Amino acid sequence: MGYLDGFRITLKKLFEDRVTTQYPENKTPKPERLHGRHVLNRYEDGMEKCIGCELCAGVCPARCIYVRGADNDPADPTSPGERFGFIYEINYLRCIHCDLCVEACPTEAITETKLFEFSFTNREDAIYTKDELLVDDDGRPQHLPWEDWRPGEDEHTSAWVRATAPSGDADYIGRVGWSGELGYGVRAPEGGQRAEAEAAAEATAAAAAEAEADDHAGHGHDGHGGSH
């Protein structure tokens, strides 16, 4: 008769309140550290952060990034360094959104937004070039016709890396370890799990100290009040 238990669960669900999200008109909130579509960032003065070092392409396990650098024009430099990213392409038919490119970048040029709802009707559209990846003059990601952007999806890009910058070192949680960006300035660091753990440990230690003080006070009272 065990199979009747399955029918009982099914019938029970018919009378429970159900919540349906009217997608795509409404979307459920996305995790703050979601890995989505990449952007190439600029410094606050508008200069590009990418120096064309190709470290992101070298670390990419899916081999979806293609980068070629070029020398800056001394009279009109594109980036603060000697070189800049002349060609930058990401093939989203291969990308697995692991964020290793973000962690490897020495200049914090590439980050990932929370946009993951974008599709293509041909293979050419799936290969994003520098013209599409580079943020606009306001520091915001470009919105392409086949992308479904919603408010806030360009905020807190690559938050998990920013929380532990540089390169994921936990010692940097709660410290500003990221340079300013066009349109955003210097972003505040995240507290992270370590800050929460430290706060909980401090609360536990304070409670233990208070309990110990009460215990000492109780023993002292018994000593004076007892018979000899």
Secondary structure, DSSP 8 states (H G I E B T S, - for coil): -THHHHHHHHHHHHTS------TTTS-----TT----EEE-B-TTS-B------HHHHH-TT--EEEEEEE--TTS-SSSSSEEEEEEEEETTT-----HHHHH-TT--EEE-S---B--SSTTTTEE-HHHHB--TTS-----TTB---TTTTSSTTHHHHHTTTTT-GGGTTS--S--BTTTBS-----HHHHHHHHHHHHHHHHHHHHHHHHHHHHHHHHHHS--
